[in-house]
Amino acid sequence: MIQQLLEIKGLRAYYRTLVGVVRAVDGVSLTIKRGEIFGIAGESGCGKSTLAKATLRLLKSPGYIHEGSILFEGRDLMSLNEENLRKLRWSQIAYIPQSSMNSLNPVMRIENQIMDAILAHENWSKDKARERALQLIRMVGLPERVLRMYPHELSGGMKQRCVIATAIALSPKLIVADEPTTALDVVIQRGILQALREIKETLHASIMLITHDMAVHAEIVDRLMVMYAGKVVELGDIHHIFKDPLHPYVKMLISAIPTIEERREIKGMPGRPPSLLNPPSGCRFYPRCPYAMKKCSQEEPKLKEVSPGHFVACHLYEGW
């Protein structure tokens, strides 16, 4: 059995607009191993959610995949037709969308929503699907009574757990979770993260966790990829990245995380992300980088391995 579950090579996902093409994901490559939680971080607009949708080929017009390959268990997802993709989604790859709390049907009971997902993909009896729904709701830490409730009767955290229960209904091998803790308070957020961790262990699944919150990544992920303006700037083991961040952007993100261990000034990042309609030449971070050199504005840095499993795209590390 191959260790890599998902492999993405040179993925470019763009959006057509009236004023030009937005290069939201511009040459991203990554691998996700079996049984790991792989984090993707970066500011809003850096391409995280576009990458998630492109992975499942869920980009709708004006979005499109310009080029690249997406291999799931060695199977090329770019070559599948819509019917085969539909069969693959949910059963093999599940998706927890951004603002997922709003994805529940307001006029259907939770039980029926979970059952619908199961019956759409499996030739099960309603009794078997109902029994599975009960197992799932317990798996995410909710009481049985939730199955008979409507979404408006649930708190934000309960809704999120119901969405997660629906996503894992068919025991997928990969769960793509796009900002699953957004708009939740820190107590509920911790519960959701714990639920995801337990689901990974129970189902032996891999998780692609997308969030701008670096503290969330520090809590749960095994490896982290940081994006900036559609590009990968750093990738590596979570402990190495937090202990010794290399890219100036990643250093600034981590330094902005509040800590109770020491009293220090929390500094914001100067400037603003570039327009992806017309990104700057060279390194896209150089207009905001305190270490920028002349070369940074002229030549795009390549993602290179500076230590085992730790990659960075920055001219500061060319001699490593």
ABEGO torsion letter per residue (X at the ends): XBABABBBBGBBBBBBBAAEBBBABBGBBBBBBBGBBBBBBEBBGAGAAAAAAAAAGABBOABBBABEBBBBGGBBAAABBAAAAAAABGAABBBBBBGAAAABBAABBAAAAAAAAAAAABBBBAAAAAAAAAAAAAAAGBBAAAAABBAAABBAAAAAAAAAAAAAAAGBABBBBBGAABGBBAAAAAAAAAAAAAAAAAAGBBBBBBBABAAAAAAABABBBBBBGGBBABBEBAAAAAABBABAAAAAAAAABBBAABBBBBBBBBEBBBBAABBBBEBAAAAABAABBAAAAABBBBBBBABBGBBBBBAAAAAX
